[in-house]
Amino acid sequence: MQHKAVASLEQQEFQNDWDILERAMVELATSCGMNDIQNTISDIKTKTLEIVTPEMKSLRAITIEDLKEYQRDQQYYVKTKFWHLADNMLNDRHLTILTGHPGEGKTTMAADLALNRSKPDNCLKLANAHDWRKVDWSLKLFNTVIIDDIFGAGALDNSYVSAWKAYLPEIERAARQKRLNIIITSRHYIMEEALDALNNTSIFKSKEGNIVHVASNDLSHEEKREILISRLKQTNAKNLIMLNNIDIDECVLQSMGKINLDAVKTENYVFGFPQCANLFVHDENIMKLGAQFFEKPEAHFKTCIEQLYNTNDEDMFQKFLALVIVWADQKGKIKSDDVRNPANASEHIRCVANIFGIDVNHKFMENIRSSLRSHERDFLIYI
């Protein structure tokens, strides 16, 4: 027997076929004494089916919770030239890829771009390719997707590259058909490493015009000034600026970098200006440095690491270990409940502590909590 080709029904065609079947069922059931059959059919027609899987519900709930913080602070977000470039790209192509160095604000920009065009309920933030596979896109529940650090957070993760590679054609097709707005982020050096393995995947090629390279050195003086002022308003720290007699314009000027006469160009910093501005407004000791901090922000990180990595001081070493615990986690995050007390310590924390020969006791957990709190806004994500 030859198989008939499968074709989709139009809504009107389906309704006509259903009406014929319904009349036949009612006539047959009534002749058999089933007089309530019409009510039964009506119940079936109007019953809401559970088509959203628990996995999809979980992904949506995580996304909504994640976007809450960005929604709350949205009034303080500064839409730079890079934001407008990415926004136009989404309008035209329904796809944008944000790259840049650490601290350039790629994740925050992705969230703001998503919230600018969709409600949180219609957004989905995916952590890996397996999340993409969990979603039934035919239900059209979501119109905007964020894939943050697509190929790894701190370094290239080849397993992420391999996993996403299978779905990239599908992602490109969804954007091209205007079914989804796709926002992807990746650190520039990670994406460059991943390109070799991606072969002919076009969306990551510069010539395709999908990429926005976010770079602080390309921000105008006014944009940087606005970013710093917005951070000060957000944290109610403007009085500290006055108290410490800090010149905002001088901070911005120092952030422009020093001229390398040999290369005849401005040197890029390791950390983006948005992250430096965050550090500045959240740490009173840094704020006292004034414009000096923006001249060499990496010096602050270097000092912190040197202080933490002091093997002669057990407490300080354990505080350094707190950062190792987070960095060694697959998602690069740690939950506050996991460090509440020794009984609550996760298997991951116990494993790292065991590698370094440290007992998971109350003193150790207190050092971990102290370190995580103090570095919540610079070295790590603490939730």
Long-range contacts (C-beta under 8 A, 24 or more apart in sequence): 51-136, 51-139, 52-139, 52-141, 53-134, 53-136, 55-134, 56-134, 56-135, 56-136, 56-141, 59-124, 59-125, 59-126, 59-131, 59-134, 59-135, 60-121, 60-124, 60-141, 60-142, 62-125, 63-120, 63-123, 63-124, 63-125, 63-146, 64-120, 64-121, 64-123, 66-111, 66-125, 67-111, 67-114, 67-115, 67-120, 67-123, 67-125, 68-120, 70-108, 70-111, 70-112, 70-115, 71-115, 71-120, 73-234, 74-112, 74-115, 76-230, 76-231, 76-233, 76-234, 77-108, 77-112, 77-230, 78-223, 78-226, 78-227, 78-230, 79-112, 80-219, 80-223, 80-227, 81-218, 81-219, 81-220, 81-223, 82-109, 82-212, 82-214, 82-218, 82-219, 83-109, 83-112, 83-113, 85-212, 86-113, 86-183, 86-212, 87-113, 87-116, 89-209, 89-210, 89-212, 90-117, 90-181, 90-183, 93-175, 93-176, 93-209, 93-210, 94-174, 94-175, 94-176, 94-178, 94-180, 94-181, 94-182, 95-171, 95-172, 95-175, 95-181, 95-182, 95-184, 95-203, 95-210, 96-182, 96-183, 96-184, 96-210, 96-211, 96-212, 97-184, 97-185, 97-186, 97-191, 97-203, 97-204, 97-210, 97-211, 97-212, 98-183, 98-184, 98-185, 98-186, 98-212, 98-214, 99-185, 99-186, 99-187, 99-188, 99-191, 99-211, 99-212, 99-213, 99-214, 100-187, 100-188, 100-213, 100-214, 100-215, 100-272, 101-187, 101-188, 101-189, 101-215, 101-216, 101-268, 101-269, 101-270, 101-271, 101-272, 102-187, 102-270, 102-271, 102-272, 102-275, 103-271, 103-272, 103-273, 103-274, 103-275, 103-276, 104-214, 104-215, 104-216, 104-272, 104-273, 104-274, 104-275, 105-214, 105-272, 105-274, 105-275, 106-148, 106-185, 106-186, 106-187, 106-214, 107-148, 107-149, 107-185, 108-274, 109-214, 110-146, 110-148, 110-183, 110-185, 111-146, 113-183, 114-144, 114-146, 114-181, 114-183, 117-143, 117-144, 117-181, 118-143, 118-144, 118-181, 127-331, 128-160, 128-163, 128-164, 129-160, 129-163, 129-164, 129-166, 129-167, 130-163, 132-167, 132-170, 132-171, 133-167, 137-174, 137-179, 137-180, 140-179, 142-180, 143-179, 143-180, 143-181, 144-180, 144-181, 144-183, 145-180, 145-181, 145-182, 145-183, 146-183, 146-184, 146-185, 147-182, 147-183, 147-184, 147-185, 148-185, 149-185, 149-186, 149-187, 149-190, 150-184, 150-185, 150-186, 151-186, 151-190, 151-191, 151-193, 151-194, 152-190, 153-331, 153-332, 154-327, 154-332, 155-190, 156-190, 156-193, 156-194, 158-197, 161-194, 161-197, 161-198, 162-197, 165-197, 165-198, 165-201, 168-198, 168-201, 168-203, 169-201, 171-203, 172-202, 172-203, 188-213, 214-272, 215-268, 215-272, 216-255, 216-268, 216-269, 216-272, 216-273, 216-274, 217-256, 217-257, 217-266, 217-268, 217-269, 219-273, 221-249, 221-252, 221-253, 221-256, 224-252, 224-255, 224-273, 224-277, 225-249, 225-252, 227-273, 227-274, 227-277, 228-252, 228-277, 228-280, 228-281, 231-277, 231-278, 231-280, 231-281, 232-281, 234-281, 235-281, 235-282, 237-281, 237-287, 240-284, 240-287, 241-287, 244-287, 244-288, 244-290, 245-290, 246-287, 246-290, 246-291, 247-290, 247-291, 250-290, 250-291, 251-280, 251-290, 251-291, 251-293, 251-294, 252-294, 253-291, 254-291, 254-292, 254-294, 254-295, 255-294, 255-295, 258-295, 269-297, 269-298, 270-298, 271-297, 271-298, 271-301, 275-378, 278-377, 279-377, 279-378, 282-377, 283-377, 301-378, 301-379, 304-375, 304-378, 304-379, 308-371, 315-367, 318-358, 318-364, 318-367, 318-368, 318-371, 319-367, 319-368, 319-370, 319-371, 320-371, 321-352, 321-353, 321-356, 321-358, 321-368, 322-367, 322-368, 322-371, 322-372, 322-375, 323-371, 323-375, 323-379, 323-380, 324-352, 325-349, 325-352, 325-368, 326-372, 326-379, 326-380, 326-381, 326-382, 327-380, 328-352, 332-380, 332-381, 333-381, 333-382, 333-383, 334-372, 334-380, 334-381, 334-382, 334-383, 335-383, 336-369, 336-372, 336-382, 336-383, 339-365, 339-368, 339-369, 339-372, 340-365, 340-369, 341-365
